[in-house]
Amino acid sequence: MFVTDSRFDRYQLETICVEAVEGGVDAIQLRAPSMAKRERACLARALQTRLGGRARLLVNSDISLAKELNCGLHLPEAGAHPRDLRGFLSDGVLLGRSVHSECEARNSGGADYVLAGNVFSTLSKPGSSGIGPNGLRLIVAAASAPVLAIGGITKANAAKVIDAGASGVAVIRAISESTNPRAAARSLRDVIDAALAERTVMVKSIEPTPIQVTVNGKTVQLDAQSTVGDFLSSRGLQERILVVELNRESLERSLYATTVLVDGDSIEVVHAIGGG
C-alpha cells in the first residue's frame, strides 16, 4: 500500500500513484488532510479512473467520499469504528483501520485489514522509536484481520516485518521521495514477495502449537488459529442463543466466525436453555 504524501500537490500525487501501481503497489490510500476537500475529491476521481481497477483505492477518513465513489475507506484509530460502517458501505468495499496497540488490534472487528505502526522510527512520527518487530508480532497475534506494517519501512527492513507476521507493508517516503517511484515500488514488492514465499515454506514445515484458553473458568486446549465460532461448533452450541464474552468484553455474534483465539484468552459463554 502506498499512502500519499501531503507535501506534494494534487498533480504530483496523481503521477506518483500511477507510477507506484505500475511498480507493483496493490492499494493506494489517499491521505491528504491539508488538501481542500473539493481538490481531494477531484484527485480521488482522477485516480479511480487512471488506476482502472489495477489497484484498490481507499480514502482516509472521508466516509462520504468513499460512499460516493464506492471505493475503499481507511479509518484512524480515533475515528469511527469499522463495525458501525459496514452497513453504510457497499459489499466488497475494502475497509481498514490504523492501530497502535494489541488492545486496538483486538478491538478492530469488522475491518478487512489493520495498519499497525509505527514499526520503525520515521519522520512522520518524530520522537517515536517505533514498536519494532516484537511489538508488531503482538499486534499480529491479537488481530483477527490481516496486518499491514507501516512506519519507516524500506526495502532494507521490509523482510523483517513479514517475518514478524505482517501480510504486507504500507509506505510513504520509500516511494514518494524516490526519483523513480515505479522502480522503488518494484524493489519493495520483490523483497516482500520473497519474504512471504519463504514464510509460507517455513509455516508448512512447522506443526501448529495448540493454544490454551479459559472457558467459564476451566482451561481448554484448542488448535491454533481456532475462532470463537470453531470452538462453539466443536461443543455443539447454537450461536443464536448464546451470549459470549471474550476477555470480559461482549462479542457480537457477527464476529464469532472471524475472531481468532490466541493463547491465554478468557471466554465466558452463557447458553440459554428452553424451560429456564
N, C-alpha and C positions, 0 to 999 in steps of 0.2 A: 504494500500500500504506500502510495505517495501522498503525503499531507502537504497541501500548498503552503508556500512561504509568503507571509503577508508583506514582506519587504518588496515584493515585485508587483507591478501593475497588472491589470486585467489581461492585457495582450501578451505580456511576457509569460504570465502564468499559463495561458492557453497553449502557447508554444511548448513550454517546458512539460506540461502534462501530456501532450500528444507525443512528444519525443520519449517520455518516460514509458508510456504504454508500448511504443514501438520497441523499446528495450526489454520488455517483459513484465512490466508492472500490471498487476491484476485489478487494482482498485485505486481510484482517486478520491481522496477526501478533501472536499472544498472547505477549507477553513480560512476565512478572511474577515476577522472581527472588525478590522478598521476600515473595510471597504463599505461604501454606501450600499444599502440593501438592494436598490434597483440595479446597481452595477454588478453586484454579486449574482443577482438573478440572471442578468444577461450573460455573465460568464458561465453559469451553470447550464444555461440553454445551449450556448455555443459548444461547451464540452460534450454535452449529451449528443449533439449532432456529429461532432467530429470523432468521438470515440466509436460511434456506430456499433455499440454492443461488444467491442473488443475488451473492455474492462468495465467494472462496476463503477458507477458514480455515486458518491454519498455527499450530502451536505452536512455541515456541522451545525447542530442546534436548531436550524431553521426548519421547524416542523411544517409550516405552511408551504414552504418552497418544495420540500420533499414530497408533500402530498400533491402539489400542483404538477410537478414533473414526473411523479410516480417513480422517483429514484430513491436510493438508499439514504439512511439517516444515521448520523453518529451523534451520540449524546455524551456530554461531560458528566463526570461522576456526580456533580452537584445539581444536575439538571433533572428533567423528567425521568421517570423510571420506565424501562422498556416494556414492562408488563402493562402499563397504563396506555401505551400507544399501539399495541398490537392490533386492536380493532379499528384503529384510525387509519392505518396504512394498508395498502393492498397486499394480498398474499404474494409471497416470493420476494418482497422488497427487503433488502438487507438492512438489518438494524444492529448497530454496535454501541458499545459503551466504554468509556475510559474508566479504569480502576487503578488505585494506588495501594491497595492492601488486600490481604486474604479475605477480610470481612466483606469488603465491597465486591470482590470477585464472587463470593458465595451468594451475595445478595443481588445478582445480576440476571436472575431468571427472566426469560423472555428475550434476551439478547442472542443474536446469531454468533457474535464473537465479542470478546473483551479485549481492550487495548491496554496493556499493562506497562507501567513505567513511572518515572524514567528509570531505565535499567543502568545506564552508564551516565557519567557526567556529560552535560550538554549545555550549550549557550542558551538554549530555550528555557532552561531551568537553572539560572545562576544560583550558586550556593548549595546545590543538591548534588551529593556524590552518587546518588542512584541506589536502587535496591540490589543491584548486582545479580548475577546468575542464580545465587541461592535464594534471594528474595523472589525472583521470578519463578523458581521451582515451586515455592509455597503457593503462589497465586495460581499456577497451572493446576496444582493438586486440588485447590478449593473451587475452581471454576467449573461449571457444567457445560461451558461452551468453549470452542477453540480460542486460544490466546495468541494475540499478536504482540510482539515486544516493540517498544518504542523508547527512544532516548539515547542519543549517542551511538546509534547503530551504524557501523561501517562494514565494508567487505572484510576488514581485518578481524572483526569480532562477531560477525553475524552467525557464524557456526556455533559460537558459544551459547547463544540464546536458543538455537534449535536444539542443541544438546541438553539444555535446561528444560525442554518440553514445549517450547513455543511452536505454533503451527506456521508461523511466518513473522515478518517484521513490517514495521511502518517507519518511514524515514522522511526527513525534510531536507536538511542541508546536504546529505550524502548525494542527493540528486540535484537539488536546486543550485548549489554552489559549484557544480561541475561545469566545465566549459563544453562538455559533451554529455548532456543528460541521458541520451539514449545509451551510450557506452557505459555510463555509471550504473544505470538500471540493469543492463545486461550483466555486468560483472557481479553485482549483488545477487541477481537471480541465479547465476551459475553457482555461487557459493551456497545459497540457500537450498537449491535443488540437490546439490551433492550431499549436504548435511542431512537433509530429510531422507535421502536414499540410504545413507549409512545408518541412520537411526532405525529405519524400517528393518534393515537386516539384523541389527542388534536386538530389536524387540522380538523378532520371530525366533531368535535363538535363546531367549530367556523365558523360563516358565513364570507366569504371573504369580506373585506372592499374595496369598489370601489376606484379607483385612479383618479386623475385629471391630465390631460396633456394639454399642449397648442398646438393647431394645427392652423398653419397660423395666429397666433395672438389671437385666440379665445380659451377659456377654454372649454374642453370637458371631460365628465366623462365616464370612461371605467371600465369594470370588471377587477378585479385583475388578474394578470398573462396573460393579453392580449398581443399578439405580434403585431408587426407592420403589419404583414400580416392579422391578425384578424381585425385590425382597417380598413385597406384598403378594405377588403372584405365587412365589415359592411356598407361601404359607396358606394359600387358598383363600385369602381375604378378598372381599369385594370392595373395590375402591370407592364405589358410590355411597357407601355407608360408613366411611372412615373419617376420623379426624387425625391428622398426622402432624406432629411437631418434630422439627429437626433442629437439634441444639437449642431447644427452648423457644424456637420461633415457628409459628404456624406455617405450614407449607401448603400452597394451593394445589388442588387436585390436578390442574393442568400441567404442573411441573413434576409430577411423580415419575413420568417416563424419561425425563431428561436430567434429573438431578442425580449426579453420580456420587455415591457414598465414598468417603475416604476413611482411613484407619483412625479410630478414636471418636467417630461421630456418635451422637446420642439421639435415639429415636424414641418418641412416645407415640403409641398407637392406641386410639380408642375406637373400638369396633362395636357399633350398635347392633343389638340382637333383638329380634322380634319377641314381643311379650314383656319387654322391660330391660 
